[in-house]
Amino acid sequence: MENITQNELPLDIKKYLNKFASDKWKTFSTKKRSYKTVIVIPAIAEYENIKHLIASLLQNNDEYLAETLILFVINNNKTSSAKIKVDNMKTTEYLSEIIIKHPKLNLDFIDAFSPATALDNKDGGVGLARKIGMDYALRLFNYNSPRKNIIICLDADCTVEQNYIKTIRQYFDNYNIDAGYVNFKHPLSENKEEQYAIINYEIFLRYYVLGLKYARSPFAYHSIGSTMVCSSSGYIKVQGMNKRKAAEDFYFMEKLSKITEIKKIDGTAVLPSGRGSWRVPFGTGQRVNRFLGKTQNEYLLYSPSSFVVLKNWLTLFHSQKTLSADQYLTEAKRISVSLLQFLIKNNFEKNWKKIIENSSSEKQIKKQKQFWFDGFKTLKLIHYLRDTEFPSINMFNALDEIFALMDISFEYRNKMNQIPPLAIQKKYLEKLREIA
């Protein structure tokens, strides 16, 4: 491996680090190595889970492990509880012992939990923790090699399959991609209620992406923090990770999708935890908690009719023919009155005129269309259609409808508004894992 010092970093990397990164956080190890892959893992009170994650990573191919750094970001806020801080201290003691005893193992951590380095309450959270690790990774890459340097995001409560690093590396090396997400499968708990909860949540995630695929949306990909992967060049083009305490993954992937195509990395999988969790205000942990708390009907999905409206709108909006704002609004009304209302509420006419004024070519107009009607507006439209025209429907009836729309064969058809037994719910999930 060739060593890279700060002075040898490419100019664009230096510029990014000077403008967007901080020198406040350092790695535990001082050994000078450079890598082609850095796996960044934020961790808060994850002492027990980290052991399982490291064990699964070490099952990966030695050839790929040799050029990969496993980098934990042990973090908490300045006002986090004593219990969290004690767990983080145990974690760093455990990791430092491994690093000292096994100097050939490419493992390191950043201390973002001690009194001097803990995260400020204003920004402290998973977004900032990821950013600290991903920014630091830029200092550790081997820029003398023509192969892409890649940053892999993972979470401390996950495990991975034995071909995880190899498969990701081969996608980037063979297909010259700059961003992707790894396929995922939530392991099912032995507890029956927790099985229902995680199947329900994973169906919800995959159904939305399937609906976007049907609509031919450019945002038909999963935005799950523990599955994200990007090249160092892609990372700096979007000005790095954000500091959001939740949905940091959604906004990061959306930024990447505006500069490159997000590729699904299949043939391996991340196995995220299906536990309930306090760590973020929404996501897997909160959805599992909510399901188990039985506070609302969880067996509902967006109506497939909403995705039909989205498909018709995208076909119109992204066609080669450029229309005036009035023409778009007239055509939108024919598709759905709710779509028209949504566009008006989102100042479509004003924004469209601005796009036309600031674009000197059809290529620029096409790019600005995707920038304006982005992943967030797509989600907002689906929510608006749900609230105004197409209420959510029974989860399994929705799946049957979208399968029919997409000519996807499936052995089971749900009775109207029924909740099928667990074995059948698993079959629905297995099908979705194949196609979304």
ABEGO torsion letter per residue (X at the ends): XBBBBAAABBAAAAAAAAAABBAABBBABABBBBBABBBBBBBBGAAAAAAAAAAAAAABBAAAAAABBBBBBBBBBAABBAAAAAAAAAAAAAAAAAAAABAABBBBBBBAABAAABBBAAABEAAAAAAAAAAAAAAABBAABABBBBBBBBBAABBBBAAAAAAAAAAAAAAGBABBBBBBBBBBBABAAAAAAAAAAAAAAAAAAAAAAAAGBAABBBBBAAABBBBAAAAAAAGEBBABABGAAAAAAAAAAAABBBBBBBGBBBBBBABBBAABABEAAAAAAAAAAGABBABBBBBAAAAAAAAAAAAAAABABBBBAAAAAAAAAAABAAAAAAAAAAGAAAAAAAAAAABABAAAAAAAAAAABBAAAAAAAAAAAAAAABBBBBAAAAAAAAAAAAGBBBABBBBBGBBBBAAAAAAAAAAAAAAX
